[in-house]
Amino acid sequence: MSSKTLTVGGGGSGASILGTAFIVMKLTGVIDWSWWWITAPFWGGAAILLVILAIAGLALLVFKLMERQ
């Protein structure tokens, strides 16, 4: 006798659910925010990562320049 397991996905991530909720609220007139803030859950994580990478790159550059002196 063999057993089979069915796995069902749990939906989207918290950010995508929040972003979808913001879009629905904007389109129904519940909130009057800028579209930048409405869509922030979709692009915000990537923006934070880019800022962190830029800061790390600048720190590395400063350390390399200080090492030369």
C-alpha positions in Angstrom: 0.0 0.0 0.0 1.5 3.4 -1.0 0.6 6.7 0.4 0.5 9.9 -1.6 0.9 13.4 -0.2 -0.7 16.4 -1.7 1.0 19.7 -1.0 -0.9 22.9 -1.6 0.8 26.3 -1.8 0.1 28.8 0.9 -0.5 31.8 -1.3 1.8 34.8 -1.6 4.3 36.4 0.6 3.2 39.0 3.2 4.5 41.8 1.0 2.5 40.8 -2.1 -0.7 40.4 0.0 -0.1 43.8 1.6 0.6 45.4 -1.8 -2.5 43.9 -3.3 -4.6 45.2 -0.3 -3.1 48.7 -0.8 -4.0 48.6 -4.5 -7.6 47.6 -3.8 -7.9 50.3 -1.1 -6.5 52.9 -3.5 -8.8 51.9 -6.4 -11.9 51.9 -4.1 -11.1 55.3 -2.6 -10.4 54.1 0.9 -6.9 55.6 1.0 -5.5 58.6 -0.9 -1.8 57.8 -0.9 0.8 58.2 -3.6 1.2 55.3 -6.0 4.9 55.2 -4.8 3.7 54.2 -1.3 1.0 51.9 -2.6 3.5 49.8 -4.6 6.3 50.0 -2.0 5.7 46.4 -0.8 6.6 45.2 -4.3 9.8 47.2 -4.8 10.8 48.2 -1.3 12.8 45.1 -0.5 15.0 45.5 -3.6 15.5 49.2 -2.9 16.7 48.5 0.6 19.0 45.8 -0.7 20.5 48.2 -3.2 21.1 50.9 -0.6 22.8 48.3 1.7 25.0 47.2 -1.2 25.9 50.8 -2.1 26.9 51.6 1.5 29.0 48.4 1.6 30.6 49.3 -1.7 31.5 52.8 -0.5 32.9 51.5 2.8 35.0 49.0 0.8 36.3 51.8 -1.4 37.2 54.0 1.6 39.1 51.2 3.2 41.0 50.4 0.0 41.9 54.1 -0.4 43.0 54.4 3.2 45.1 51.2 2.8 47.1 52.9 0.0 48.3 55.7 2.2 
